[in-house]
Each structure stands twice: as structure tokens, then as C-alpha cells.
Amino acid sequence: MEKNNSVTMELLDKKKRIHRIGYNEAYKFWQAEWNIAIKDIGLEGLSVKISDKFIAADEILVFREGHNIAALGLINYLDFNLDAYKDISYFKAMTEESMDFIVNNGYNKIMISTYNIVGKQYRRVKVGNTIMAIALPGVVLKILQYQPDLDLGLGMPLIPSANHRTLSRLGMTNLPGGLITIHNVQAQFMYVNQGDVNLGKYDAGISSLFANSKIAA
């Protein structure tokens, strides 16, 4: 496995001034890599020519190797004190049992990470001591952990990508309700409580990535 210490991280934050070139590069990478994933996984009815999900992201986590983007993920912060958040399309894909679990446990401040994608040639590359495919969701969970006002982190990995196994290794748990089918493939909603974020053996390596990043810990 190639080890690459030249990889850097940054957050493109909608609330702050976003560098136009960096944002456009992230969007092109997102489109290109998801078009590959759509074909490889056999997703139906999903198009990244429609940019709504990308634009809607509150933050975009970007990994770069030099000038090239290696991976990215879209992050949104939701507030269930506002009813409209409960009706976004993300939750419409959930089973009733999964949604009831969130509501009945009083989770209000929720972070979701969607459309996470690692460039095909970077999936086995190491960032420090951590494979990129683990580092990306691991950093997302660290961002959650660094914001104690948040109650819950959610993800919806696609089963054919095997990312549910990665999230399980990083301490996330399946939501009640079982598998769903979305874009003709199976997926599993997974969660972690704020107080339960524990990356296990990956914690030190993922934490170290923040030292040379543009992300405030």
C-alpha cells in the first residue's frame, strides 16, 4: 500500500467565503467519481448532473494530494426542532422504525454525511497510517466529536460498496428497521451517539491528520 504524507484536508464551509476555483474543482471531482461509482455499483436513477445535493451541503470535506483531489464528503447539520428538516428526502428513504428510533430518543441536532467518495486510484493509499477509504469517514466522525452540541451522526452506506463494514469498524451501529433499497441497491442507515464516538485503533492516526489540515479541531 502506498503511503502518502502529502495529502492535506480542508473544509469548504458555506457560511464562510468559499474559494471559487476550489469549490468548482470539488464539484468536478464529485461528478466524475460518482459517475464511475454509479456504473460500478449499478445504481439506477441517480444522476450527479443534478447538483442540488452538492450545493445543499453545509460543508464539504476535501482531501487533496498536491493540487489533485483524492476524496470528499458532503456534510449537513440538521435541527429536528424545525419540522421541515424531518421531511427532507434523506429521511424519506428511512423505514418508519428507523425514524421512530431517532424521534423517540430525542435526537435533535443531527449531522449527516452523504455522497462520500474516494477517487478510485486513492482507495488503498495511506494518509499517515490510515487507508484513505477509512480516513475519510473517520475524519467525518472526528468532526462530529469536536462539536459537543450535536446529538447524533448518521450515514447511509451502500451495501455493494462495503462501506457499511468500514463504518462498523469505526464504531457506527445499524439503525433499527433493517436494509432499505435505494436506486436499485441495498443500503443501511447507521448511527453513532455523540458520546459514543470511538474510532478504536484508528483514533490516534485519524486525530493526527488534523495537525496539518485547514480544519479546526
C-alpha positions in Angstrom: 0.0 0.0 0.0 1.4 3.4 -0.9 1.9 5.8 1.9 1.3 9.4 1.1 2.2 12.1 3.6 1.5 15.0 1.1 -2.3 14.6 1.5 -4.0 17.6 3.1 -7.6 18.2 4.3 -9.9 21.2 4.3 -13.5 22.1 4.9 -15.3 24.2 2.3 -17.9 25.9 4.6 -21.0 27.5 3.1 -21.1 30.1 6.0 -17.7 31.3 5.1 -16.2 32.7 1.9 -15.5 29.8 -0.5 -12.7 29.9 -3.0 -14.4 29.6 -6.3 -11.7 27.5 -8.0 -11.5 25.1 -5.1 -15.3 24.7 -5.0 -15.5 24.1 -8.8 -12.7 21.6 -8.6 -14.5 19.7 -5.8 -17.7 19.7 -7.9 -15.9 18.3 -10.9 -14.3 15.6 -8.8 -17.7 14.7 -7.2 -19.3 14.4 -10.6 -16.5 12.4 -12.2 -16.0 9.9 -9.3 -19.7 9.4 -8.7 -20.3 8.7 -12.4 -17.8 5.9 -12.0 -19.4 4.6 -8.9 -22.9 4.7 -10.4 -21.7 2.3 -13.2 -19.6 0.1 -10.9 -22.3 -0.4 -8.3 -25.2 -0.5 -10.7 -27.1 2.5 -9.3 -30.3 3.3 -11.1 -32.0 6.7 -11.3 -29.1 8.6 -9.7 -27.6 11.5 -11.6 -24.8 13.8 -10.5 -25.6 16.1 -13.4 -28.2 17.5 -10.9 -26.2 19.5 -8.4 -28.8 20.0 -5.7 -27.2 17.7 -3.1 -23.7 19.2 -3.7 -25.0 22.8 -3.4 -27.1 21.9 -0.3 -24.0 20.7 1.7 -23.2 22.9 4.6 -19.6 21.8 4.5 -17.6 19.8 2.0 -14.7 17.8 3.4 -11.9 17.6 0.9 -8.7 15.5 0.8 -6.0 16.7 -1.6 -2.8 15.2 -2.9 -0.9 18.3 -4.0 -3.3 20.0 -6.4 -5.4 16.9 -7.0 -8.5 16.0 -5.1 -8.3 12.5 -3.7 -11.6 12.2 -1.7 -14.5 14.2 -0.5 -17.7 14.0 1.5 -20.8 16.2 1.9 -21.8 17.2 5.4 -25.1 18.7 6.6 -26.3 19.8 10.0 -30.0 19.3 10.8 -32.2 20.5 13.6 -35.2 18.5 14.4 -36.6 21.4 16.4 -37.5 22.7 13.0 -40.2 20.4 11.4 -39.1 21.0 7.9 -35.8 19.1 8.5 -37.8 15.9 9.2 -39.3 16.0 5.7 -36.1 16.2 3.6 -35.6 13.4 1.1 -32.8 11.8 3.1 -35.3 10.8 5.8 -38.0 9.7 3.3 -35.8 6.8 2.4 -35.8 5.6 6.1 -38.0 2.9 7.4 -40.7 4.0 9.9 -38.8 2.1 12.6 -35.6 3.9 12.0 -37.3 7.3 12.1 -39.2 6.4 15.3 -35.9 5.5 16.9 -34.4 8.9 16.2 -37.5 10.8 17.3 -38.3 8.7 20.4 -34.7 9.1 21.6 -35.0 12.8 21.5 -32.1 13.4 19.0 -32.5 16.9 17.7 -29.1 18.1 16.5 -28.0 15.7 13.8 -25.0 15.6 11.5 -25.3 13.6 8.3 -22.5 12.8 5.8 -23.6 11.8 2.3 -22.1 11.2 -1.1 -18.7 10.3 0.4 -16.4 9.3 -2.4 -12.7 8.3 -2.7 -11.0 8.6 -6.0 -10.6 5.1 -7.5 -6.8 5.3 -7.6 -6.7 6.5 -4.0 -8.7 3.9 -2.1 -5.7 1.9 -0.9 -3.4 4.9 -0.5 -2.4 5.6 3.1 -2.8 9.0 4.7 -0.3 8.8 7.6 -1.1 5.4 9.0 -4.7 5.2 7.7 -6.1 4.0 4.4 -7.9 6.8 2.6 -11.1 4.8 2.5 -11.1 4.6 6.3 -9.6 8.1 6.8 -12.5 9.9 5.1 -15.4 8.6 7.2 -13.0 8.6 10.3 -12.4 12.4 9.9 -16.1 13.0 9.5 -16.7 11.2 12.8 -13.9 13.3 14.4 -15.7 16.5 13.2 -18.8 15.2 14.9 -16.9 14.5 18.1 -15.4 18.0 18.1 -18.9 19.6 18.2 -20.5 18.6 21.5 -23.7 20.4 20.8 -24.5 17.7 18.2 -26.5 14.7 19.4 -26.1 12.2 16.6 -24.2 11.3 13.5 -25.9 9.4 10.6 -24.7 7.7 7.5 -26.3 5.6 4.8 -23.7 3.3 3.2 -24.5 1.3 0.1 -24.1 -2.4 0.7 -22.4 -3.2 -2.7 -19.6 -0.7 -1.8 -19.0 -2.5 1.5 -18.7 0.9 3.3 -21.1 -0.4 6.0 -18.2 -2.6 7.1 -15.9 0.4 7.3 -18.4 2.4 9.4 -18.9 -0.6 11.7 -15.1 -0.7 12.2 -15.3 3.0 13.1 -17.9 2.3 15.8 -21.2 3.1 14.0 -24.2 0.9 14.5 -27.1 -0.1 12.3 -30.3 1.8 12.9 -33.4 -0.4 13.7 -35.5 -1.2 10.6 -33.1 -3.2 8.5 -31.9 -2.7 5.0 -33.6 -0.4 2.5 -33.4 -0.4 -1.3 -32.4 2.9 -2.9 -31.5 3.3 -6.6 -32.0 -0.4 -7.0 -29.3 -1.4 -4.5 -29.4 -2.2 -0.8 -28.3 0.3 1.8 -28.2 0.5 5.6 -28.7 3.6 7.8 -26.1 3.7 10.5 -25.7 5.9 13.5 -23.4 6.9 16.4 -24.3 9.0 19.5 -22.2 12.0 20.2 -20.9 10.5 23.5 -20.2 7.1 21.9 -17.8 8.2 19.1 -14.8 5.8 19.5 -12.6 5.1 16.5 -10.7 2.4 18.3 -7.3 1.5 16.8 -7.8 4.2 14.1 -8.3 7.1 16.6 -4.7 8.2 17.0 -4.0 8.0 13.3 -7.1 9.9 12.3 -6.6 12.6 15.1 -3.1 13.2 13.8 -4.4 14.2 10.4 -5.8 17.4 11.8 -2.3 18.7 12.7 -1.5 19.7 9.1 -5.0 20.4 8.0 -7.2 23.5 7.5 -9.8 22.1 9.8 -10.0 23.5 13.3 -10.1 20.7 15.9 
